[in-house]
Amino acid sequence: LILSAVARLHSASWEDTNLLKRASERLQHPGGSFALKIRNPAELEKIVANWETFVKNFAEEAPAGFFEKRVNLGERLRRAAPWVAAQLAPAPSDKHACLVH
């Protein structure tokens, strides 16, 4: 029942450029709270230092090899964030664009 309702929500707006344009002018920005445009820029600026602090604080608690597999994760996230944010924010005319919940 729920999956069917969600599918109807997506399909009702699927690639409907006019509807999606109107919705984009009235609803929350695409990407929701993850959209970089509405986030505090300091979050991204501090991500490298925050990751290093996290590593230091949890090094003894983490499973063996956990942090070695995540070398420079803060910097990698900082560099990837603009691309990821762009993927989460389609334009109303983009292929496969639809309303999401």
N, C-alpha and C positions, 0 to 999 in steps of 0.2 A: 504494500500500500504506500509506504513512504517512498520507496525507490521509484514507484510509478509516478508519484506526485513530483518528485525532483526531476524526473525525465520530462514530464510535461512542461515544467518551468523552463528548462533549457530549450526544449524543442519549440516552444511558443515564440521564442525570440531568435532562434538560430539563423544567423546571417541576415536578420531583418534590419537593414541599415537605418531605416527611418525610425523604427521603434528604439533601437539601441542608441541612436543619437539623442532622442528625447530623454531616454533613461539616463544617459551620461550627463545630461544637464541638470538632473534632479536628484539622482541617487548618489550614494557614496562613491568616491573615486575608485576606478578600477584598481584591483590589487588590495583594496581594503586597508586595514591598518598596517599592512606590509609595504605599502607604496612609499617609496623613498621621498616623494614630493610632500608627504604630510608628516614625515618623521622628523624628529629633531636631528639636524646634521651632526651634532656632537656624538650621537650614538655610533655613527659610522667612523667618525674621526677617532673615537676611543676604542674601536674594536680590537686593534692590534694589542694595545696595552691591556685591555680587559682579558683577552685570551691568555696573555702571558701571566697575568695575575691568577687566572683560573688554573692554569697548569701548575703554578707554584703552590697554590692552596690545596690542590687535590692530587698531587703527584703520588703521595703515599697511599692514598685510598684507591687509586685507579688500578685496574688489572694490568698485569705485566704487558708492556709493549703498547698500551693504549695511546699514550702521547707521542711515542715514536712514529706511529702511523699517521699522526695528525700534525706533522711538522709545519710550522708557519701557517696554521689554519686561520688565524686572525687576519694576516695579510692576504691570504687567498680569498677569504670572504670579503674583505674590503675591495679587492679588485673585481670580484665577480658580482657584487651587489648591484651596480647599475644595469648590467645585462639581465640579471634575474628580475629586477624590478620592471624592466621594459617588457619582459616576457609575461609578466603578470598584469600588464596594463594594455590590452589590445584596444585599438581604435574601433569605433562602431562599424567601419567598413572592412575590417580585417577578416580574412577567411576564418571560419569556425567561431567567430565572436558570438557570444550569447550572454544572457543574464545568468549570474551565479548567486548562490545563497551564502 
